[in-house]
Each structure stands twice: as structure tokens, then as C-alpha cells.
Amino acid sequence: MNRVWVFLFCAVLTACGTAPVVTSPARIFAERSHRMALQAIQDGRIESAEGEWQQALRGYQAIDDWRGQGMARLGLAQASQRLGRGVQAEQALMPMLQEGEFLPDQQAQAALQLAQLAVRQDLPRAEQLLAQARLNCAAPCFLVVQMDNLAAQLALARGDASAAAQFAAQALDGAKELPAERAFSRRLLAEVALQQGRWHDAESQLMQAIDSDRNSAEPIWLLDDYRLLLRIAKEKGDIALQKKAQAHLGSLCAAIECSP
């Protein structure tokens, strides 16, 4: 599963001097839904978050708040993607690339999320969307690590291990405060090493990714990790490692209803 974890925050309303802040019921509704969506994400209630983002989007549309609409669309797409609803995620994001009222940084994030949705079905479209995301993201771009990881993923899909290693190494170097992205970079480097027959390096990088993903406690990331570990074990002919990977995959799939 692709990872784009950009945090979305509700704007804080503050008084200017001693003048009272007058907030309309429509804005209160939009921002309440926004806050509830963020809380639902924090609690792991993704379906609830999806519904709250939909409410927030309608609320921001009603008051012509395009910044709020952008945040709500990005949050809605992330929730829908995590629920496996790729079509709905794309429907939430596409207007952000078609309307000029959204902030450039929000458009960059929308293009990046769309690229991640397209990476396994339409490689040329994913590459085009990544280029658009880079173009829209003002320097210093706050999405550069995520973009480099996606570029590495695309390079792997093209069979260009050298470019994949370069992009993943850049992302790893820049992700000092982004543990989820660091783990993804290491998993990509493990895939590069596997393609090149460097099984020891592949296992070493992947085990570091697994340690980090355990701390993040995201089942889908761990599922990807252990599936890759199983591939490495089979390439090595390491029976003990195969059994270890299969045990972890069996445990995960007993909880999240997947196929090892």
C-alpha cells in the first residue's frame, strides 16, 4: 500500500485584540466536522472519518471557503483510499487539479495522491501526475520525501534499479523526522537489492523497515513488508526465513482478512 501521510489540521480561530469573534453557524458546522474527522483518524475510525470529511466538504462549499475545501478533499481521499475505495478517492481529488481556486500546495498534494492511486494500474499517468506535483510544490517542497519515494517506486516498476536506489536513498536521507517514510525508503531499497541478487542487503534493509512499521502499527504496511520478506526468503532458499515470514503473514491475515 502506498504511503502519503500528510497531516491535516483544522484552522484555529483567534480574536483580534479585544473584539469578539463572530462565527456563522455554517462555519461552525464545517469546522466541527473537520475536527471530528481528525479525531476519528486519530482513533482509527476510518469510515467515520470519511463521513465527517464529506460533511466538512459540504460545509466549506456552502461558505465558499476553498482552503477548507482543499483540506476536506485531501482528507476524504486519504480515508477513502485506506478503505480500498480508490474510485471515490479519485473523485474527491480530481476537481483540485481542474479548478484554479485551490492553493498550489494543496494541488501538489492532490496530484501526488492521484499518482499513488495510479501507480499500479497506469504507470505513464502516475509519472505525469508526479511531475505535476513537483511543478506545483513551491520550494522548499514539504512533499519532497514522499515524491522521491514514489519516484523510486515508479523506477522499480520500469525495471530501473539504479534510479530506484538513487531516489530511495535521497528519500531516506531527507526523512529523518518521518519514520513511516524512512521505513518505506528502506523497503524500496530492499526491493532494489532483491532485484540485484543482494539477498543479505535486502533482508537487512527490510528488517529495519519492519521494526519501524511495527512502531507505526499500520497492518497494511506490515503485510507488504512480510510479503517482501517471503520473496527474499524464497530467492535465498532460506527455509527458516520462509517459515518466519509465513508465520507473521498468517497472524496478520487472521486479523485483517487478507491472503498471505
C-alpha positions as a Python dict, from the first residue, in 0.01 Angstrom:
ca = {
    (1, 'M'): (0, 0, 0),
    (2, 'N'): (126, 345, -87),
    (3, 'R'): (201, 595, 186),
    (4, 'V'): (129, 960, 180),
    (5, 'W'): (85, 1067, 539),
    (6, 'V'): (48, 1447, 531),
    (7, 'F'): (-119, 1576, 845),
    (8, 'L'): (-429, 1793, 801),
    (9, 'F'): (-502, 2043, 1072),
    (10, 'C'): (-810, 2248, 1148),
    (11, 'A'): (-754, 2624, 1141),
    (12, 'V'): (-766, 2787, 1484),
    (13, 'L'): (-987, 3095, 1515),
    (14, 'T'): (-838, 3369, 1731),
    (15, 'A'): (-968, 3707, 1842),
    (16, 'C'): (-804, 4024, 1720),
    (17, 'G'): (-738, 4247, 2019),
    (18, 'T'): (-1047, 4264, 2237),
    (19, 'A'): (-1301, 4247, 1955),
    (20, 'P'): (-1531, 3943, 1975),
    (21, 'V'): (-1503, 3676, 1706),
    (22, 'V'): (-1833, 3636, 1524),
    (23, 'T'): (-1861, 3293, 1362),
    (24, 'S'): (-2155, 3192, 1146),
    (25, 'P'): (-2344, 2867, 1212),
    (26, 'A'): (-2234, 2744, 868),
    (27, 'R'): (-1865, 2788, 954),
    (28, 'I'): (-1914, 2628, 1295),
    (29, 'F'): (-2068, 2325, 1120),
    (30, 'A'): (-1782, 2294, 869),
    (31, 'E'): (-1506, 2327, 1127),
    (32, 'R'): (-1678, 2095, 1374),
    (33, 'S'): (-1695, 1824, 1105),
    (34, 'H'): (-1329, 1892, 1025),
    (35, 'R'): (-1225, 1846, 1388),
    (36, 'M'): (-1435, 1532, 1422),
    (37, 'A'): (-1274, 1386, 1108),
    (38, 'L'): (-927, 1444, 1251),
    (39, 'Q'): (-1030, 1285, 1581),
    (40, 'A'): (-1176, 985, 1401),
    (41, 'I'): (-850, 934, 1212),
    (42, 'Q'): (-655, 954, 1537),
    (43, 'D'): (-890, 694, 1688),
    (44, 'G'): (-859, 465, 1387),
    (45, 'R'): (-1226, 508, 1290),
    (46, 'I'): (-1163, 550, 919),
    (47, 'E'): (-1522, 505, 800),
    (48, 'S'): (-1637, 769, 1047),
    (49, 'A'): (-1358, 998, 926),
    (50, 'E'): (-1473, 953, 567),
    (51, 'G'): (-1825, 1061, 660),
    (52, 'E'): (-1705, 1360, 861),
    (53, 'W'): (-1480, 1475, 575),
    (54, 'Q'): (-1781, 1461, 341),
    (55, 'Q'): (-1976, 1678, 583),
    (56, 'A'): (-1684, 1918, 619),
    (57, 'L'): (-1651, 1946, 241),
    (58, 'R'): (-2017, 2035, 202),
    (59, 'G'): (-1985, 2284, 484),
    (60, 'Y'): (-1684, 2458, 331),
    (61, 'Q'): (-1851, 2464, -9),
    (62, 'A'): (-2152, 2635, 144),
    (63, 'I'): (-1937, 2924, 270),
    (64, 'D'): (-1711, 2945, -38),
    (65, 'D'): (-1401, 2851, 164),
    (66, 'W'): (-1163, 2696, -91),
    (67, 'R'): (-879, 2638, 152),
    (68, 'G'): (-1116, 2441, 373),
    (69, 'Q'): (-1249, 2254, 70),
    (70, 'G'): (-896, 2155, -23),
    (71, 'M'): (-820, 2017, 323),
    (72, 'A'): (-1151, 1828, 329),
    (73, 'R'): (-1095, 1678, -17),
    (74, 'L'): (-744, 1563, 74),
    (75, 'G'): (-865, 1411, 400),
    (76, 'L'): (-1163, 1247, 230),
    (77, 'A'): (-939, 1094, -37),
    (78, 'Q'): (-696, 958, 223),
    (79, 'A'): (-980, 798, 418),
    (80, 'S'): (-1140, 651, 106),
    (81, 'Q'): (-806, 514, -13),
    (82, 'R'): (-743, 345, 322),
    (83, 'L'): (-1087, 183, 293),
    (84, 'G'): (-998, 50, -53),
    (85, 'R'): (-1229, 294, -233),
    (86, 'G'): (-992, 418, -500),
    (87, 'V'): (-1264, 548, -734),
    (88, 'Q'): (-1413, 764, -459),
    (89, 'A'): (-1068, 891, -364),
    (90, 'E'): (-1002, 994, -723),
    (91, 'Q'): (-1341, 1165, -747),
    (92, 'A'): (-1255, 1371, -439),
    (93, 'L'): (-915, 1476, -575),
    (94, 'M'): (-969, 1541, -947),
    (95, 'P'): (-1154, 1875, -904),
    (96, 'M'): (-844, 2008, -725),
    (97, 'L'): (-644, 1977, -1047),
    (98, 'Q'): (-923, 2125, -1261),
    (99, 'E'): (-1012, 2433, -1057),
    (100, 'G'): (-774, 2725, -1014),
    (101, 'E'): (-908, 2833, -675),
    (102, 'F'): (-722, 2571, -472),
    (103, 'L'): (-386, 2654, -315),
    (104, 'P'): (-82, 2533, -517),
    (105, 'D'): (49, 2325, -226),
    (106, 'Q'): (-289, 2155, -196),
    (107, 'Q'): (-290, 2090, -570),
    (108, 'A'): (57, 1937, -538),
    (109, 'Q'): (-65, 1705, -265),
    (110, 'A'): (-372, 1610, -470),
    (111, 'A'): (-154, 1527, -771),
    (112, 'L'): (75, 1316, -553),
    (113, 'Q'): (-216, 1122, -403),
    (114, 'L'): (-359, 1063, -751),
    (115, 'A'): (-19, 941, -869),
    (116, 'Q'): (-10, 694, -582),
    (117, 'L'): (-355, 570, -677),
    (118, 'A'): (-244, 521, -1039),
    (119, 'V'): (97, 363, -978),
    (120, 'R'): (-12, 1, -1017),
    (121, 'Q'): (-272, 47, -1290),
    (122, 'D'): (-136, 321, -1518),
    (123, 'L'): (238, 385, -1492),
    (124, 'P'): (256, 668, -1752),
    (125, 'R'): (-30, 853, -1578),
    (126, 'A'): (137, 811, -1240),
    (127, 'E'): (459, 957, -1378),
    (128, 'Q'): (270, 1250, -1533),
    (129, 'L'): (91, 1322, -1206),
    (130, 'L'): (416, 1305, -1009),
    (131, 'A'): (570, 1559, -1248),
    (132, 'Q'): (266, 1784, -1195),
    (133, 'A'): (301, 1750, -818),
    (134, 'R'): (666, 1855, -832),
    (135, 'L'): (575, 2153, -1051),
    (136, 'N'): (303, 2275, -813),
    (137, 'C'): (502, 2232, -492),
    (138, 'A'): (687, 2552, -407),
    (139, 'A'): (1045, 2526, -284),
    (140, 'P'): (1130, 2415, -25),
    (141, 'C'): (870, 2150, -107),
    (142, 'F'): (716, 1988, 200),
    (143, 'L'): (639, 1673, -2),
    (144, 'V'): (987, 1608, -142),
    (145, 'V'): (1045, 1289, 61),
    (146, 'Q'): (711, 1138, -41),
    (147, 'M'): (777, 1237, -403),
    (148, 'D'): (1122, 1075, -402),
    (149, 'N'): (980, 754, -255),
    (150, 'L'): (712, 747, -524),
    (151, 'A'): (975, 816, -791),
    (152, 'A'): (1170, 516, -658),
    (153, 'Q'): (858, 302, -673),
    (154, 'L'): (795, 408, -1033),
    (155, 'A'): (1156, 337, -1128),
    (156, 'L'): (1126, -13, -982),
    (157, 'A'): (812, -68, -1188),
    (158, 'R'): (1006, 35, -1501),
    (159, 'G'): (1287, -204, -1409),
    (160, 'D'): (1537, 78, -1346),
    (161, 'A'): (1700, -40, -1023),
    (162, 'S'): (1973, 224, -1037),
    (163, 'A'): (1726, 516, -1047),
    (164, 'A'): (1511, 349, -781),
    (165, 'A'): (1810, 319, -548),
    (166, 'Q'): (1904, 684, -604),
    (167, 'F'): (1555, 818, -530),
    (168, 'A'): (1502, 589, -229),
    (169, 'A'): (1841, 689, -83),
    (170, 'Q'): (1751, 1058, -127),
    (171, 'A'): (1419, 1000, 48),
    (172, 'L'): (1585, 809, 331),
    (173, 'D'): (1833, 1092, 383),
    (174, 'G'): (1556, 1352, 394),
    (175, 'A'): (1313, 1158, 613),
    (176, 'K'): (1487, 1195, 947),
    (177, 'E'): (1165, 1310, 1115),
    (178, 'L'): (929, 1096, 906),
    (179, 'P'): (957, 739, 1038),
    (180, 'A'): (688, 598, 808),
    (181, 'E'): (864, 736, 501),
    (182, 'R'): (1202, 614, 627),
    (183, 'A'): (1055, 266, 656),
    (184, 'F'): (913, 289, 304),
    (185, 'S'): (1252, 404, 170),
    (186, 'R'): (1418, 104, 331),
    (187, 'R'): (1158, -134, 188),
    (188, 'L'): (1221, 13, -158),
    (189, 'L'): (1597, -30, -110),
    (190, 'A'): (1529, -389, -8),
    (191, 'E'): (1340, -442, -334),
    (192, 'V'): (1633, -296, -529),
    (193, 'A'): (1875, -527, -351),
    (194, 'L'): (1647, -824, -420),
    (195, 'Q'): (1637, -741, -791),
    (196, 'Q'): (2017, -725, -791),
    (197, 'G'): (2056, -1057, -608),
    (198, 'R'): (2197, -895, -292),
    (199, 'W'): (1984, -1100, -57),
    (200, 'H'): (2172, -1015, 264),
    (201, 'D'): (2137, -641, 197),
    (202, 'A'): (1771, -687, 105),
    (203, 'E'): (1697, -868, 431),
    (204, 'S'): (1893, -614, 637),
    (205, 'Q'): (1707, -314, 491),
    (206, 'L'): (1371, -482, 522),
    (207, 'M'): (1416, -584, 884),
    (208, 'Q'): (1485, -219, 971),
    (209, 'A'): (1167, -123, 786),
    (210, 'I'): (970, -387, 976),
    (211, 'D'): (1095, -257, 1313),
    (212, 'S'): (977, 93, 1222),
    (213, 'D'): (643, -22, 1081),
    (214, 'R'): (573, -217, 1398),
    (215, 'N'): (608, 110, 1589),
    (216, 'S'): (372, 279, 1344),
    (217, 'A'): (127, -10, 1395),
    (218, 'E'): (-14, 0, 1042),
    (219, 'P'): (-124, -353, 943),
    (220, 'I'): (-119, -294, 566),
    (221, 'W'): (242, -172, 575),
    (222, 'L'): (345, -477, 776),
    (223, 'L'): (160, -700, 529),
    (224, 'D'): (364, -553, 243),
    (225, 'D'): (683, -594, 446),
    (226, 'Y'): (630, -962, 525),
    (227, 'R'): (523, -1042, 169),
    (228, 'L'): (853, -897, 54),
    (229, 'L'): (1038, -1090, 326),
    (230, 'L'): (880, -1410, 195),
    (231, 'R'): (1003, -1327, -157),
    (232, 'I'): (1353, -1266, -25),
    (233, 'A'): (1348, -1593, 167),
    (234, 'K'): (1239, -1787, -140),
    (235, 'E'): (1511, -1627, -355),
    (236, 'K'): (1769, -1712, -89),
    (237, 'G'): (1635, -2060, -42),
    (238, 'D'): (1623, -1985, 331),
    (239, 'I'): (1363, -2226, 475),
    (240, 'A'): (1381, -2082, 827),
    (241, 'L'): (1320, -1729, 697),
    (242, 'Q'): (1030, -1854, 485),
    (243, 'K'): (867, -2007, 792),
    (244, 'K'): (918, -1684, 986),
    (245, 'A'): (761, -1473, 711),
    (246, 'Q'): (470, -1715, 672),
    (247, 'A'): (405, -1714, 1047),
    (248, 'H'): (383, -1335, 1055),
    (249, 'L'): (166, -1325, 741),
    (250, 'G'): (-67, -1585, 889),
    (251, 'S'): (-102, -1386, 1208),
    (252, 'L'): (-171, -1062, 1022),
    (253, 'C'): (-424, -1219, 787),
    (254, 'A'): (-609, -1379, 1075),
    (255, 'A'): (-673, -1025, 1199),
    (256, 'I'): (-736, -825, 880),
    (257, 'E'): (-886, -1090, 650),
    (258, 'C'): (-623, -1097, 379),
    (259, 'S'): (-447, -1361, 173),
    (260, 'P'): (-83, -1424, 271),
}
